[in-house]
Amino acid sequence: MTRRHAVVAGAGIGGLSVAVALHRRGWEVTVCERAAAPSAVGAGIVLAPNALRAFDAIGFDAVRATGHAAPAAMDLRRPGGRLLSRADCAALTARYGRPPLAVHRPSLSAALAAELPGGTLRYGTAVTAVDDAGDADDADGRPVVRTSTGDLTADVVIAADGIRSPIRCQYFPAHPGLHHSGETAWRTVLAAGGPPVHAATETWGRGERFGVVPLADGRVYVYATAVVPEGHRPADVRAELLRRYGTWHDPIPALLERIDPAAVLQHDLYDLAAPLPRFHQGRLAWLGDAAHAMTPNLGQGGCQAVEDAAVLAHLLEGADVRAALAAYSAARCARTDALRVRSRRAGRVAALTHPLAVAARDLAVRATPARATRRALDGLFTFDGFGLPE
């Protein structure tokens, strides 16, 4: 029997996750990635309990692949160090079965890629278009994937080609595209060896935030955001970060002194301006940022891509690809768009700049009952969150 062939556009976390999931289910998979080679430079990612359960469904052990250390707590603080709220990771583990896992993105990507057969990943191969998404009623209607190195024919095409997805633009030309959040973000990973960092911390100022996350391998992921005009790029990154955050509470000043400016990534923050009407077209499906780009305020962008991968591969075990993709849309559209909207709202609160608004925000955070926080996390992590469709 001929193996079914899946072409995946994009070798990010979502693209690699769905490639691993389909390979484990007997599919032949080709992953096309426009970059010439995998990058060793990258940021961190926090795999929340819902993403770890999705990896379980895929059959990928993220803890074994990347390390098991977890932060002792996840704190929210003011620039002077005052604690606004705390989530104890032992309590999260008791409630959700496991703690969040913070890892280096390139390390996670490399671990996923190692699960694929040789020749699956094609770097330096950009997908430029998908012709005939397989909308025809006949079972043999297979889409043709146009790439920079030649054409491919597939039984299913998965567009995991990122926030500016060319394939999304091709099939949804009237969609309004991206919405700029008003913020930019700097991200980098520091080598192990400095003063130990035990808790993950996000600190909120006036239109500025700074995050510190210990990674499972001993390194430290740091990130910062600021309300600035779109396209703002400081000439001296270190000076800019020191000016904004250099007087904030420990260990932020010491971490800033260790930053290598050449290893700092800066990206303006966007999400989709409106939801897509569906995540499929015939034999073509969108996944991750290509389907539902969201700001990082809930830490769910990558996690939702892993959920997408698990659900899509599960549904594609059936014989009818088009029916499976329609079911995938039905399963994923509402959840991911609710999180996109929720993340945008959370970002607006965190990015407040007026002193009175900031003071009211901080007071409200400190006064929020623990049960309300648990309900919010439940929707992300467990009870109303991720699960495979029947």
N, C-alpha and C positions, 0 to 999 in steps of 0.2 A: 504494500500500500504506500502510495506517495505521501511523504510528510508534507503537512501544510507549512507554508512559508509566510513569516511575518517580517515586514520591514519597519524598523523603528527609526524615526528621524530625531536624532539628539541623544547624546550619551551623558546626560546629567543623571541625577539620582533617580528621577522617575523613569527615564528611558532605560537605564541599566536595570532597574528593579523589574520592569515589565519584561525585559529581555530574559532575565534569569527565570522569572516565573513561567514564561512560555516555554523556554528551553526545558525546564523540569517537567513540563506537561507534554513533551514530545514534539514540539514545533521546531522547524528549522528557522533560525532567526538571523537577520542581518541588521546591524546597527550602524547607521551612517552619521558621522560626526564631522561638522565643518572644520573644527580645529585640527591643526596638523598633528597634534600629540596631546596626551593627557597632561594637565598642568599640575606641577608640584606646589604651586602657590594657591592658597585658598583660605576660606574662612572656616568657622566651626558651624556645626549644626546640632541642635538639641533634638534628639529622637524621643518624643513624648511616648507615654505608654500605648497610645493608639497606633503610632507608627511601628512600635516594636511588635505589637500583635499582628499588624499587617505583614511585617517581615516573617513572623511565624507562619502565617498562611501561605506565604510565598515559598517557605522552606529555607530561609536564609537566617543564620544565627548572627545577628549584628553584634552581640556581646562577645562571642567567640572571635569574631573577625576584627573587632576594633578595641576591645578592652572592656572591663566591667566596672571601673571606678566611677562613682557618682558623687556629686557635691553633697555636702551635709545638709544644706538648706538653700532655698532660693529667696533672696531678700530684695525688698524694694526700699530704697533710702533717699534721703534728701542730700544735696551737695555737702552739707556739713557733717553727714554721717547718721543723722537721726533716722531710726527705723520707722518705716511706714507700714510695712506688712512683712510677714515671713511665712513661707511654705516649707515645713520640715519634710525632708525627703523620706525619712522613715515612715512618717504618716502617709505620704503619697504611696509608698510601697505597700503599706497595709491596706490602703483603700483600692488601689488599682492593680496590685499584683506585682509591680516592679517600679523602680524609680526611673525618671528620665535619664537618658544616656547622652552625654555631650561628646561629640567626636569631631575629628578633623575631616572636612568634606573630601579632600583628595584621598585620604586614607580609606574612607567609606567607598568612594568610587572605585578605587583600586581593588578593594575586597570584592565588590560586586563583579567587576570585570574579570577577576580571577575565576569566577564560577562559570564563565562562558567558554565554549570550545574555541580553539585557535581559528582565526579567520572570521569570527563573528563580527568583531569591531573593525570598522573601516574609517580610520581617521583621514582628514583631508578630503572628505567626501560630503559636500553640501547637497542637501535635497532642495532642488529649485522649484519643483511643482509636483503635483500628483494629478495625473490625467485619468478621467473616468473613475470616480471613487467606487465603482462597483454598484451603482444604483439599479442597473438592469435586473429584470426579474429572473433572467436565466442564471443558473448556478455557476456557469463558467465565466461570467463577467468579472474579470480580475483587473484591478487598477494597475497602472504603469507609473512607477516612481522615477521621475527625472532627476538625475544627480549630476554633479560636476564631473564624474568619472564614468558615466554611462547609465543606461536605463535598467531598472529592475522590475520584475513582475511579481506581485504578491497576492496572497489570499486575504491578508489584512494589512493595513498600513496604520501605524500609530504615530501621530504627530506629538512628539515630546520635544519640540524645537524651541522652547523657551518663551519668555515674556513677549517678544516681538515676532512670534511665530509667523514665518512667511506662508505656511500652509493655512493658518487661520485667516490671514489676510486674503488668500486666494478664494476661500470658500465662503467667507463672510465679509464681502467688500463694503457693505453698508454699516458694519459695526463701528461704533465710535472710537474703538481702540483703547489707548491707555489713558489713565488719569494720574496726574502728578500729585503726590501727597503734600507737597510743599517742603519736604525734607530731603536732605542728603544723608548718606551713611558712610562711615569709614569702618573698615574691618581688617583685622590682621590676627595672626597667631604667633605667640611668643614661645620660644624654646623653653623647655624645662630647665630648672636650675636656679631660678630666682627665689625670693621669699615665697613660702607655700601659700596657696590660695585654696581654702577649703569650701567656701560657700560661693554660689553663683549670686551675683549682685547686679541689679539695674538701679541706677541713680537718676532721679528726675530733677532737673532744674527748670529754668524758664526757657522753653523752646529748645532745650538741649537735654540729651540723655547720654549716659555712659554705662556700658555693660561689661562685666567680667565673669567669665565662665571657665572653670577648670575642666580640661578635657580628660577623657579616660586614659590617655597615654602619658599624662603628666604635663603636657603643654597647657598654655592658657590662651583662650580666645578672648579678645577684647574688641569691642565695637562702640561706636559713638554716632549719634545723630544730631542734626541741627536744622532749624528752620532757616533756610537760605533760598535765594532764587535758583530756579532750575538752571543747571549748567555751571554753577559756582565751583571753581577749582582753584584752591589756594596755591600760590607758587611754592610755599614752604609748608609741607604737611605737618611736620613736627612742630613748627612754630604755631601753626593754627590750632593744633590740638592742645598744646601747652597753654596757649592764650585762653582757650575756652574751658579747659578742665584741669589745668595744672594746680589750682588751689582747692580742688575738691578733696574729699576724705581719702584716707589711706585704704587700699594700696594704689589708688589711681595715679598719683604723681610718680611713684617709683616705676609703675608699669609704662607710663608714657616715656620715661627716660630710656627704656629698653627697646622702644619701637624702631624698627628699620623702615625708614620712609619708602624705600623701594619695594617693600613687601606689603604696603598698605593698599587695600582695594577701596576705591570710592565709587559709589553708585547712587544716583538719585533714586528715590523710592516711588514706585508706581504700583497701581493695581489696574484691573480692567475697569473701564468707565461704566460698563453695564455687563450683565451676564450674557453669555452666549445662549441662543435659543435651544441648543442641544449640543452634546459632545460627540456626535457622530454624523456621518454622511455615507450611507451605503456601507462599504467595507473600510471606511476611514474613521479613526477615532482620535480625539484630542485628549491629552493627559497632562497633568501638572500645570505649570505656569502657562502653557499654551492654551489650556482650557479655562483656567480660573485664577489668573495671577492675583496675588493678594500681598498686602504689605506685611512686614515681618512682626507686627506688634503682638500677635498671639503665638508666634513661633510655630506656625502650622503650615507654611508654604510647602516645605519639603515633606512634611509628614503627610499632607494630603496627597502629594504625588505618589507616595508609597501606598497609601490606601487605594488610590486609583489603580495602581498596578496590580494589587492583590485582587480587587473586584473584577477588573477586566480579564485577567488571566483565568480566574475562576469561571466566569461566564463563557469564555471562549472554549471551554472544554466541551461545549455542545457542538453539534454538527453545523448549525446554521449561523454563519458569521454575522449576517445582517441582523438577525434577531438578537444575537448576543450583544451587539453594539447598541441596539435600541434599548435593551435592558440595562446596559451600562449607563447610558444617559439618564434613564429613569432612576437608577440607584444613586447617582452621584451629583446631579445638577443642584438639587435643593440644598444638600448639606454643604457643598463647597461654596455656593453663593452666600449662604447664611454666614459662613465664616469669613468670606471676603468683606461683607458689610460690617460684621462685628469687628474685624481687624481694623478697618478704616475708622470706625467710631472710636476704638481704643486709642488709635494713633492721634486723633484730634484732641483727646483728653490729655494724653501724655505730652503733646507738643504745645500746650497752652503757654502764652507768653505774658499776659497781663498779670501783675502781682496779685491782685485780688482774686482773679480766677485761679491762679496757681495755689494760693493759700486755701481757697475753698476746696479745690481738688484734693490737696493733701489731707485736709481734715476729713473729707468724705472717705478717702482710702483707709485712713486709720480707724474710722468709725464703722467700716463695713463688717457685719457679723461673719464669723467663720463659716456658718452654714450657707450664707449667700455665696461665698467664694467657692465652697465645695460644689454647690449646684452648677456654678459656671464651669468648673473643671470637669464635672461629670459629663456635660454635653460635649466636651472635647474628647475625653479620655475613655469613657466606658458606657454608661447606661443608655444614653441616647446617641452614642457616637458610632464608632466603626463596627461593622459586622458584615459578613458575606451574605449576599442575597440567597434566598432559597432556590 
